[in-house]
Amino acid sequence: MTIREPSLEEIEGIADQLGLDLSVDDLESFRNLTTPMILSLTALDQIPDEWPAVKWPRTPGTRPSPADNPLGAWYVKSRIEGASSGPLAGRTVVVKDNVMVAGVPMSNGTSILDGYIPPVDATVVTRILDGGGTILGKAVCESYCLSGGSHTSDTGPVRNPHDPARMAGGSSSGSAALVASGEVDLAIGGDQGGSIRMPASFCGIVGMKPTHGLVPYTGILGLEPTIDHTGPMTATVADNALFLEVIAGADGLDGRQVAPITARYTEALGQGAEELRVGLLKEGFGHPTADDGVEEAVRAGVDRLGALGAKVSEVSVPMHALFPLLAGPIFQSAMSTVFHTDGCGTGREDVYVPSFADRQRTWRDRANELPDTVKTFLISSEIMRSRYGWRYYAKAMNQVRALRAAYDVAFEQVDVLVLPTTPMVAPLLPQPDATLEERVGAAWSPIVNTQNFDHSHHPALSIPCGTVSGLPVGMMLVGRAYEESTLYRAASALEA
């Protein structure tokens, strides 16, 4: 990249933006002082970046035809064969299209990034391949991963395998649809507000949002580091536990990880529910948007656990209703990371990819291509920033600690909290003539029960627990930090 000296006009314009009153002599002095710092970037550009080696050969990937992509769930199809043996040998995998796969195009659901080719594999990609898995490509995700619906990707809607007129859920929409339709065995999803669990609920599969930092986020496009999670999406509880064993653990690169505690999750399978303390979370029920039959199906699932020997009670955590107050201020930080630091974020010793930052910064010339969900967050964030600075981000983050503590108090009484993953079954996709308010509302309505556990960092697992009008109902099991095994124990008992 060509680095040039700052001009006096550039210094003056920046000074005006910063509210600095500088004399002509001051401008010349600051030009002289800043020039060496700016020109030093040339030398920095000449130093190669150090990334983990790309170990496994692959095909570059092609966009499937509509006939080969009836659900709109594939972004690109590729083929990357992993090790000849390992826990995932013989299993096919798709990764969400916010996950970097070296040499394979990615878009993160937006035309702004469409066709960008990363030079590095995400840690989870390397672990899948080292474990014997075969990656078949990239699954469509919602634009910038900012939707609980499956209608906001620039490639078009992702359709639910149970009813193509309905949503698959977001933002890991393609991952859920491809697992539910049987096109792949396993998928990687991402979850910053429920984006693994909501599509798992709508599509009738198993989706785990692990404890924050359990699975490394290295090489995955994030929103806000305190809520970035990635995890497994599978057809069965056993596959989910096995997949998590393969991808969990520190990689020494992700600043979100602080001494994560792993386990042999498959050992929890088949242990039964006897003496397990299960708490129905009172505030997770009774939402005005709840479909008839969803809450009944979840309660019936809990009754089955009780019949298997679990001790069932009701638990109240009033702060669970706090989620609407946290979303806006904390997503102010997400908008800063994605749009004002060009997707990099700052203050962490992560693996950064300069070519991605170069591509992401072009959004400023293409802002009209952003979906209504993203525009809404951007405008709201700018109002908060311009009026109040970062005051309400600070307030919200202080409340996160109180929220986490409130759930932890509940976990002194029970081992697992249970509530509906989404209060509704998969809604119909918005029609082409839907209003802006209807499109954005459809993206946010499923999130009411899921988002808090991204903030609190507790592991949360969505499993199918019945149907309403032929559509899957998801039950969410929530546990203590790093106690994913307890969730798999309960889930495998219910599944069996």
C-alpha positions as CSV (number, residue, x, y, z in Angstrom):
1,M,0.0,0.0,0.0
2,T,1.3,3.5,-0.9
3,I,1.9,5.6,2.2
4,R,2.1,9.4,1.6
5,E,3.0,12.3,3.8
6,P,0.1,14.2,5.5
7,S,-0.7,17.5,3.9
8,L,-1.4,20.8,5.7
9,E,-5.0,20.6,4.4
10,E,-5.4,17.1,5.9
11,I,-4.0,18.2,9.3
12,E,-6.4,21.2,9.3
13,G,-9.4,19.0,8.4
14,I,-8.7,16.5,11.1
15,A,-8.1,19.3,13.6
16,D,-11.6,20.7,12.8
17,Q,-13.1,17.2,13.3
18,L,-11.5,17.0,16.7
19,G,-12.5,20.5,17.7
20,L,-9.0,21.8,17.8
21,D,-8.2,25.5,17.1
22,L,-4.7,25.5,15.6
23,S,-2.8,28.4,14.2
24,V,-1.0,28.2,10.8
25,D,2.3,27.7,12.7
26,D,0.7,24.9,14.8
27,L,-0.5,23.2,11.7
28,E,3.0,23.1,10.2
29,S,4.4,21.9,13.5
30,F,1.9,19.1,13.8
31,R,2.6,18.1,10.2
32,N,6.3,17.8,10.9
33,L,5.6,15.8,14.1
34,T,3.1,13.4,12.5
35,T,4.9,12.8,9.2
36,P,7.6,10.3,10.6
37,M,4.9,8.3,12.3
38,I,2.8,8.0,9.2
39,L,5.8,7.2,6.9
40,S,6.9,4.4,9.2
41,L,3.8,2.5,8.1
42,T,5.7,1.7,4.9
43,A,8.2,-0.4,6.8
44,L,5.4,-2.1,8.8
45,D,3.7,-3.0,5.5
46,Q,6.8,-4.9,4.4
47,I,6.9,-7.2,7.4
48,P,4.9,-10.4,6.7
49,D,2.0,-11.3,9.0
50,E,2.4,-14.5,11.0
51,W,-0.6,-16.8,10.9
52,P,-1.1,-20.5,11.7
53,A,-0.1,-22.6,8.7
54,V,-2.9,-23.8,6.4
55,K,-2.4,-27.6,6.6
56,W,-5.1,-29.2,4.4
57,P,-5.5,-28.9,0.6
58,R,-8.9,-27.8,-0.7
59,T,-10.8,-26.8,-3.8
60,P,-11.5,-23.0,-4.0
61,G,-15.3,-23.4,-3.9
62,T,-18.1,-22.6,-6.3
63,R,-21.6,-21.0,-5.9
64,P,-24.2,-23.7,-6.4
65,S,-27.0,-23.3,-8.9
66,P,-30.5,-22.7,-7.5
67,A,-31.4,-26.3,-8.4
68,D,-28.6,-27.5,-6.2
69,N,-29.5,-25.1,-3.4
70,P,-33.3,-25.3,-3.0
71,L,-33.2,-23.9,0.6
72,G,-30.8,-21.1,-0.3
73,A,-28.6,-22.4,2.5
74,W,-25.2,-22.9,0.7
75,Y,-23.0,-19.9,0.1
76,V,-20.2,-21.9,-1.6
77,K,-19.5,-25.6,-2.0
78,S,-16.0,-26.7,-1.6
79,R,-14.3,-29.9,-0.4
80,I,-11.6,-30.2,2.1
81,E,-10.6,-33.7,3.2
82,G,-9.2,-33.9,6.7
83,A,-7.2,-36.6,8.4
84,S,-7.9,-40.2,7.4
85,S,-8.8,-41.1,11.0
86,G,-10.1,-39.3,14.0
87,P,-13.3,-38.7,16.0
88,L,-14.9,-37.0,13.0
89,A,-13.8,-39.5,10.3
90,G,-16.6,-40.0,7.8
91,R,-18.5,-36.9,9.0
92,T,-19.4,-34.1,6.7
93,V,-19.3,-30.5,8.0
94,V,-20.4,-27.1,6.9
95,V,-19.1,-23.9,8.5
96,K,-21.0,-20.6,8.9
97,D,-19.9,-18.0,6.4
98,N,-18.4,-15.7,9.0
99,V,-15.7,-18.4,9.5
100,M,-12.5,-17.9,7.6
101,V,-11.4,-20.8,5.3
102,A,-8.2,-20.1,3.5
103,G,-8.7,-19.9,-0.3
104,V,-12.5,-20.2,-0.1
105,P,-14.7,-17.1,-0.7
106,M,-16.7,-15.6,2.2
107,S,-19.3,-12.9,2.5
108,N,-20.6,-12.8,6.0
109,G,-24.0,-12.5,4.4
110,T,-23.3,-9.1,2.8
111,S,-22.6,-8.1,-0.8
112,I,-20.0,-5.7,0.6
113,L,-17.7,-8.7,1.4
114,D,-18.9,-11.0,-1.3
115,G,-16.0,-12.9,-2.8
116,Y,-13.4,-11.9,-0.3
117,I,-10.9,-14.8,0.0
118,P,-9.2,-15.2,3.4
119,P,-5.6,-16.3,3.7
120,V,-6.0,-18.2,6.9
121,D,-8.1,-21.0,8.4
122,A,-10.0,-20.4,11.6
123,T,-8.9,-22.5,14.5
124,V,-12.2,-24.5,14.4
125,V,-11.5,-25.3,10.7
126,T,-8.1,-26.7,11.5
127,R,-9.5,-28.7,14.4
128,I,-12.3,-30.2,12.3
129,L,-9.9,-31.3,9.6
130,D,-7.3,-32.6,12.2
131,G,-10.2,-34.6,13.7
132,G,-10.9,-36.3,10.4
133,G,-13.9,-34.3,9.3
134,T,-14.6,-33.4,5.7
135,I,-15.7,-29.8,5.1
136,L,-18.1,-29.4,2.2
137,G,-18.3,-25.6,2.1
138,K,-19.8,-22.5,3.6
139,A,-23.3,-22.0,4.9
140,V,-25.2,-18.8,4.3
141,C,-25.5,-16.5,7.3
142,E,-27.5,-13.3,7.8
143,S,-25.9,-10.0,6.8
144,Y,-23.2,-9.2,9.4
145,C,-24.9,-11.9,11.6
146,L,-27.4,-9.3,12.9
147,S,-30.8,-11.1,12.6
148,G,-32.8,-13.8,14.3
149,G,-34.7,-14.3,11.0
150,S,-33.4,-15.9,7.8
151,H,-34.5,-13.1,5.4
152,T,-31.6,-10.6,5.7
153,S,-28.7,-12.2,3.7
154,D,-27.9,-10.6,0.5
155,T,-27.9,-14.0,-1.2
156,G,-31.7,-14.3,-0.5
157,P,-33.8,-16.0,2.2
158,V,-32.8,-19.3,3.8
159,R,-35.8,-21.6,3.9
160,N,-36.9,-23.9,6.6
161,P,-36.7,-27.6,5.6
162,H,-40.0,-28.3,7.4
163,D,-41.8,-25.7,5.4
164,P,-40.0,-23.6,2.8
165,A,-42.4,-20.7,3.3
166,R,-41.0,-20.3,6.8
167,M,-37.8,-19.0,8.4
168,A,-34.9,-21.2,9.2
169,G,-33.9,-18.7,12.0
170,G,-30.7,-16.6,12.1
171,S,-28.1,-15.7,12.0
172,S,-26.7,-19.3,11.5
173,S,-29.5,-19.9,9.1
174,G,-27.8,-22.0,6.5
175,S,-26.0,-24.1,9.1
176,A,-29.3,-25.1,10.7
177,A,-31.1,-25.7,7.4
178,L,-28.3,-27.9,6.0
179,V,-28.1,-30.1,9.1
180,A,-31.9,-30.4,9.4
181,S,-32.2,-31.3,5.7
182,G,-29.5,-34.0,6.0
183,E,-27.2,-32.4,3.5
184,V,-24.4,-32.4,6.1
185,D,-23.8,-34.2,9.4
186,L,-22.4,-31.3,11.4
187,A,-22.2,-27.5,11.2
188,I,-20.4,-24.7,12.9
189,G,-22.7,-21.8,14.0
190,G,-22.1,-18.5,15.8
191,D,-24.1,-16.9,18.6
192,Q,-24.1,-13.3,19.8
193,G,-27.7,-13.1,20.7
194,G,-29.1,-16.6,20.0
195,S,-27.8,-17.2,16.5
196,I,-27.0,-20.9,17.1
197,R,-30.0,-21.6,19.3
198,M,-32.8,-19.8,17.4
199,P,-32.2,-21.6,14.1
200,A,-31.7,-24.8,16.0
201,S,-35.1,-24.3,17.5
202,F,-36.9,-23.4,14.3
203,C,-35.3,-26.2,12.3
204,G,-35.5,-28.9,14.9
205,I,-31.9,-29.7,15.5
206,V,-29.4,-29.5,18.5
207,G,-27.5,-26.3,18.9
208,M,-24.9,-25.5,21.7
209,K,-23.8,-22.0,22.6
210,P,-20.8,-23.0,24.8
211,T,-19.5,-21.1,27.8
212,H,-17.8,-17.9,26.5
213,G,-14.3,-18.6,25.5
214,L,-14.6,-22.4,25.5
215,V,-14.3,-22.7,21.7
216,P,-11.7,-20.3,20.2
217,Y,-13.0,-17.6,18.0
218,T,-9.7,-17.1,16.1
219,G,-10.4,-16.5,12.4
220,I,-14.1,-15.8,12.8
221,L,-15.7,-12.5,12.2
222,G,-16.9,-11.1,15.5
223,L,-19.4,-8.5,16.6
224,E,-18.4,-7.7,20.2
225,P,-15.8,-9.7,22.1
226,T,-17.8,-10.1,25.2
227,I,-20.7,-11.9,23.4
228,D,-18.8,-13.7,20.5
229,H,-19.5,-17.4,20.8
230,T,-19.1,-20.3,18.2
231,G,-20.3,-23.8,18.6
232,P,-21.7,-27.0,17.2
233,M,-25.1,-27.6,15.4
234,T,-26.0,-31.2,14.8
235,A,-28.9,-33.6,14.3
236,T,-28.3,-35.5,17.6
237,V,-27.1,-34.8,21.1
238,A,-24.4,-37.4,20.8
239,D,-23.0,-35.8,17.7
240,N,-23.1,-32.4,19.4
241,A,-21.1,-33.6,22.4
242,L,-18.6,-35.3,20.2
243,F,-18.2,-32.2,18.0
244,L,-17.6,-30.0,21.0
245,E,-14.9,-32.3,22.2
246,V,-13.1,-31.7,18.9
247,I,-13.3,-27.9,18.8
248,A,-13.1,-26.9,22.5
249,G,-10.0,-25.7,24.3
250,A,-7.5,-22.9,24.3
251,D,-5.6,-22.1,21.1
252,G,-3.2,-19.5,22.6
253,L,-4.4,-16.9,20.1
254,D,-8.0,-15.8,21.0
255,G,-8.0,-13.0,23.6
256,R,-11.6,-14.1,24.6
257,Q,-10.2,-17.3,26.2
258,V,-9.2,-17.3,29.9
259,A,-8.1,-20.8,30.9
260,P,-11.1,-22.6,29.4
261,I,-12.1,-25.8,31.2
262,T,-12.8,-28.7,28.8
263,A,-14.2,-32.2,29.4
264,R,-15.1,-35.5,27.7
265,Y,-18.6,-34.4,26.9
266,T,-19.5,-37.8,25.4
267,E,-19.1,-39.4,28.8
268,A,-22.2,-37.5,30.0
269,L,-24.3,-39.3,27.4
270,G,-26.6,-42.1,28.8
271,Q,-26.1,-41.2,32.4
272,G,-29.8,-40.5,32.8
273,A,-31.6,-37.7,34.6
274,E,-32.0,-39.3,38.0
275,E,-31.4,-36.7,40.9
276,L,-30.7,-34.0,38.3
277,R,-32.2,-30.7,39.7
278,V,-34.1,-29.0,36.9
279,G,-35.6,-25.5,37.3
280,L,-38.3,-24.1,35.0
281,L,-37.3,-20.4,34.6
282,K,-40.4,-18.5,35.4
283,E,-39.5,-15.4,33.4
284,G,-38.8,-17.5,30.3
285,F,-42.5,-18.2,30.0
286,G,-45.5,-16.1,29.3
287,H,-44.1,-13.9,26.5
288,P,-46.8,-12.0,24.6
289,T,-45.4,-13.3,21.3
290,A,-45.6,-17.0,22.4
291,D,-47.3,-19.4,20.1
292,D,-50.0,-21.6,21.5
293,G,-48.5,-24.9,22.3
294,V,-44.8,-23.9,22.5
295,E,-44.7,-23.5,26.2
296,E,-46.9,-26.5,26.7
297,A,-44.4,-28.6,24.7
298,V,-41.5,-27.4,26.8
299,R,-43.3,-28.1,30.0
300,A,-44.2,-31.6,28.7
301,G,-40.5,-32.1,28.0
302,V,-39.7,-31.2,31.6
303,D,-42.4,-33.5,32.8
304,R,-40.6,-36.3,30.9
305,L,-37.3,-35.5,32.7
306,G,-39.2,-35.6,36.0
307,A,-40.6,-39.1,35.1
308,L,-36.9,-40.1,34.5
309,G,-36.0,-39.1,38.0
310,A,-35.1,-35.4,37.7
311,K,-36.2,-33.2,40.6
312,V,-38.3,-30.4,38.9
313,S,-39.1,-27.0,40.5
314,E,-39.8,-23.5,39.4
315,V,-37.1,-20.9,39.7
316,S,-37.4,-17.1,39.4
317,V,-34.7,-14.8,38.1
318,P,-36.4,-11.4,37.7
319,M,-33.4,-9.9,35.9
320,H,-34.0,-12.3,33.0
321,A,-36.4,-9.6,31.7
322,L,-33.5,-7.2,31.5
323,F,-32.4,-8.1,27.9
324,P,-34.1,-5.2,26.1
325,L,-32.1,-2.7,28.2
326,L,-28.7,-4.4,27.4
327,A,-29.1,-4.9,23.6
328,G,-28.8,-1.4,22.3
329,P,-25.9,-0.1,24.5
330,I,-23.8,-3.3,24.1
331,F,-24.5,-3.4,20.3
332,Q,-23.2,0.1,20.2
333,S,-19.8,-1.5,20.8
334,A,-20.5,-4.1,18.1
335,M,-21.2,-1.3,15.6
336,S,-17.9,0.3,16.6
337,T,-16.0,-2.9,16.1
338,V,-17.6,-3.8,12.8
339,F,-18.0,-0.5,11.1
340,H,-15.6,2.0,12.8
341,T,-12.6,-0.3,13.4
342,D,-13.2,-2.1,10.1
343,G,-14.1,-5.4,11.7
344,C,-10.9,-5.6,13.8
345,G,-11.8,-4.3,17.2
346,T,-8.9,-3.1,19.4
347,G,-7.2,-4.0,22.7
348,R,-6.8,-7.8,22.1
349,E,-3.9,-9.8,21.0
350,D,-5.9,-11.7,18.4
351,V,-5.0,-12.9,14.9
352,Y,-5.8,-10.0,12.7
353,V,-6.2,-10.1,8.9
354,P,-5.3,-6.8,7.2
355,S,-6.8,-7.8,3.9
356,F,-10.1,-8.3,5.5
357,A,-10.0,-4.9,7.2
358,D,-9.2,-3.4,3.7
359,R,-12.3,-5.0,2.3
360,Q,-14.6,-4.2,5.3
361,R,-13.7,-0.5,5.2
362,T,-15.3,-0.2,1.8
363,W,-18.8,-0.2,3.5
364,R,-18.5,3.6,3.8
365,D,-18.9,3.8,0.0
366,R,-21.7,1.1,-0.1
367,A,-23.8,1.9,3.0
368,N,-27.0,1.7,1.0
369,E,-26.4,-2.0,0.5
370,L,-26.7,-2.7,4.3
371,P,-29.9,-4.4,5.3
372,D,-32.5,-2.6,7.4
373,T,-31.5,-4.5,10.6
374,V,-27.9,-3.2,10.3
375,K,-29.0,0.3,9.4
376,T,-31.3,0.3,12.5
377,F,-28.4,-0.7,14.8
378,L,-26.0,1.8,13.1
379,I,-28.4,4.7,13.4
380,S,-29.3,3.9,17.0
381,S,-25.7,3.5,18.0
382,E,-24.8,6.9,16.4
383,I,-27.6,8.6,18.3
384,M,-26.4,7.1,21.6
385,R,-22.7,8.0,20.8
386,S,-23.4,11.5,19.7
387,R,-25.8,12.3,22.6
388,Y,-24.3,10.4,25.5
389,G,-20.9,9.1,24.4
390,W,-20.3,5.6,25.9
391,R,-22.2,6.2,29.2
392,Y,-24.9,3.6,28.5
393,Y,-22.4,1.0,27.3
394,A,-20.7,1.4,30.7
395,K,-24.0,1.1,32.5
396,A,-25.1,-2.0,30.5
397,M,-21.8,-3.8,31.1
398,N,-22.1,-3.1,34.8
399,Q,-25.5,-4.7,34.7
400,V,-24.1,-7.8,33.0
401,R,-22.2,-8.7,36.1
402,A,-25.4,-8.4,38.1
403,L,-27.2,-10.5,35.6
404,R,-24.6,-13.2,35.7
405,A,-24.7,-13.2,39.5
406,A,-28.5,-13.5,39.5
407,Y,-28.3,-16.7,37.3
408,D,-25.5,-18.1,39.5
409,V,-27.8,-17.7,42.6
410,A,-30.4,-19.7,40.7
411,F,-27.7,-22.4,40.0
412,E,-27.3,-22.8,43.8
413,Q,-30.8,-24.3,43.7
414,V,-30.7,-26.3,40.4
415,D,-28.3,-27.8,38.0
416,V,-30.1,-26.9,34.8
417,L,-32.5,-24.0,33.9
418,V,-35.2,-24.8,31.3
419,L,-37.2,-22.4,29.1
420,P,-38.4,-22.2,25.5
421,T,-35.5,-21.4,23.2
422,T,-37.9,-19.2,21.1
423,P,-41.5,-18.4,22.2
424,M,-42.7,-19.3,18.7
425,V,-42.3,-21.9,16.0
426,A,-40.7,-20.8,12.8
427,P,-42.6,-17.8,11.4
428,L,-43.4,-17.2,7.8
429,L,-40.8,-15.4,5.8
430,P,-41.7,-11.7,5.3
431,Q,-43.4,-11.1,2.0
432,P,-41.7,-8.9,-0.7
433,D,-44.1,-6.1,0.1
434,A,-43.5,-6.2,3.9
435,T,-42.8,-2.9,5.5
436,L,-39.5,-1.9,6.9
437,E,-40.9,-2.3,10.4
438,E,-42.2,-5.8,9.6
439,R,-38.8,-6.9,8.2
440,V,-36.9,-5.6,11.2
441,G,-39.5,-6.9,13.7
442,A,-39.2,-10.4,12.1
443,A,-35.5,-10.3,12.7
444,W,-35.7,-9.5,16.4
445,S,-38.8,-11.2,17.7
446,P,-37.2,-14.6,18.4
447,I,-34.5,-13.3,20.6
448,V,-36.3,-12.7,23.9
449,N,-35.0,-15.8,25.7
450,T,-31.6,-16.3,24.2
451,Q,-29.7,-13.1,24.3
452,N,-29.1,-12.8,28.0
453,F,-27.0,-16.0,28.1
454,D,-24.6,-14.4,25.6
455,H,-24.0,-11.6,28.1
456,S,-23.9,-13.8,31.1
457,H,-21.6,-16.4,29.3
458,H,-23.5,-19.5,30.7
459,P,-23.6,-22.5,28.3
460,A,-27.0,-22.9,26.6
461,L,-28.2,-25.8,24.5
462,S,-31.3,-25.9,22.3
463,I,-32.9,-29.3,21.7
464,P,-36.1,-30.4,19.9
465,C,-38.9,-31.2,22.4
466,G,-42.0,-31.6,20.3
467,T,-43.9,-30.0,17.5
468,V,-46.8,-27.5,17.0
469,S,-48.7,-27.8,13.8
470,G,-45.9,-30.0,12.5
471,L,-43.2,-27.4,13.2
472,P,-40.4,-28.0,15.7
473,V,-40.3,-26.6,19.2
474,G,-37.0,-25.9,20.9
475,M,-36.3,-26.3,24.6
476,M,-33.3,-24.4,26.0
477,L,-31.2,-26.0,28.8
478,V,-28.8,-23.6,30.6
479,G,-26.0,-24.5,32.9
480,R,-23.2,-23.2,35.0
481,A,-20.0,-22.0,33.3
482,Y,-18.1,-24.9,31.8
483,E,-20.7,-27.5,32.8
484,E,-21.7,-28.4,29.3
485,S,-21.6,-32.0,30.3
486,T,-24.6,-31.5,32.6
487,L,-26.6,-30.1,29.7
488,Y,-25.6,-33.1,27.5
489,R,-26.6,-35.4,30.3
490,A,-30.1,-33.9,30.5
491,A,-30.5,-33.6,26.8
492,S,-29.5,-37.2,26.0
493,A,-32.0,-38.4,28.6
494,L,-34.7,-36.4,27.0
495,E,-33.7,-37.4,23.5
496,A,-33.6,-41.1,24.4
